[in-house]
Amino acid sequence: MDIWHLALARDWESAVAVGEYRVSTRGATLDEVGFIHCSRPAQAPSVAARFYADVAEPLAILVLDDGDVRTCGVDVRYEDAGGGEFFPHVYGAIVPDWVRDVLPARVADGRLVLE
């Protein structure tokens, strides 16, 4: 199943250069949170509206397959984020080779726009 991670494009570019992505969510690292926040594709617009509405810089949606991540030995758990909605959390760094696609994106008028 595809899972998405919404990233600042500059954070993703830095991760590619060093060989791993360690940003959990905007303003917090994997080391601080313990996992990387992800969403299913249908959940991404609400995540963008809630946490990235004020971001003017380019974004990138990292597309991963949760089974591929698990095959590499990293745990993916679907956990309740409150209100009974379950989001995928990746319990380890994301290796760029695991990313099946990178979708350029931005938030405009509070809405996620794929470019």
C-alpha positions in Angstrom: 0.0 0.0 0.0 1.3 3.4 -0.9 2.0 5.8 1.9 3.0 9.4 1.5 5.3 11.7 3.5 5.0 15.5 3.0 8.4 17.1 3.1 10.0 20.4 2.5 11.7 20.0 -0.9 15.0 21.3 0.6 14.9 18.7 3.4 14.4 15.9 0.8 17.3 17.3 -1.4 19.6 17.3 1.6 18.5 13.7 2.5 19.4 12.5 -1.0 22.8 14.0 -0.6 23.5 12.2 2.7 21.7 9.0 2.0 18.8 9.1 4.5 15.8 11.2 5.4 15.3 11.9 9.1 12.6 14.5 9.3 9.6 13.3 11.2 7.3 16.2 10.5 7.7 19.9 9.9 10.1 21.2 12.6 10.8 17.8 14.3 13.3 15.1 13.6 13.1 11.3 13.7 15.3 11.4 16.8 13.0 13.8 18.6 9.7 12.0 17.7 10.8 8.4 17.3 9.1 7.9 13.9 8.4 9.6 10.6 4.8 10.8 10.1 3.2 9.6 6.9 -0.3 9.5 5.6 -2.3 7.5 3.1 -2.8 9.5 -0.1 -6.4 10.4 0.8 -5.2 11.9 4.1 -2.5 14.1 2.6 -4.7 17.1 1.8 -5.8 17.5 5.4 -2.2 17.1 6.7 -1.1 19.8 4.3 -3.9 22.1 5.3 -3.3 21.6 9.0 0.5 21.7 9.2 1.8 23.3 6.0 -0.8 26.0 5.1 1.7 28.8 5.8 4.6 27.3 3.9 5.5 29.3 0.8 8.5 27.1 -0.2 8.3 24.1 -2.5 7.2 20.8 -1.0 7.8 17.2 -2.0 5.5 14.2 -1.5 7.6 11.1 -0.9 5.8 8.0 -2.2 6.7 4.8 -0.5 5.2 1.3 -0.4 4.8 0.2 3.2 5.6 -3.4 2.3 8.9 -2.4 0.7 9.9 -0.4 3.8 9.0 -3.4 6.1 11.0 -5.7 3.8 14.1 -3.6 4.5 13.6 -4.2 8.3 11.9 -0.9 9.2 8.6 -1.1 11.1 5.6 0.7 9.7 2.7 1.0 12.2 -0.8 2.4 11.6 -1.5 4.4 14.7 -4.4 6.5 15.9 -3.6 10.2 15.7 -6.7 11.0 17.7 -10.3 10.8 16.7 -10.0 7.3 15.4 -8.1 8.1 12.3 -5.1 5.9 11.7 -1.9 7.2 10.1 1.2 5.3 9.0 4.3 5.9 11.0 7.7 4.8 9.8 10.0 3.8 12.7 13.3 4.6 11.1 15.1 6.7 8.6 13.9 6.7 5.0 16.5 5.6 2.5 16.2 7.4 -0.8 16.2 4.2 -2.8 12.9 3.2 -1.1 11.1 6.3 -2.5 9.1 5.1 -5.5 8.2 8.6 -6.6 8.7 12.3 -5.6 5.7 14.5 -6.4 6.4 18.2 -6.4 3.7 20.0 -4.4 2.7 23.2 -2.7 -0.1 24.5 -0.6 -2.2 27.2 -2.1 -5.2 28.8 -0.3 -4.9 26.0 2.3 -5.2 23.3 -0.3 -2.6 20.7 -1.4 -1.6 21.2 -5.0 0.4 18.6 -6.9 2.6 20.2 -9.6 
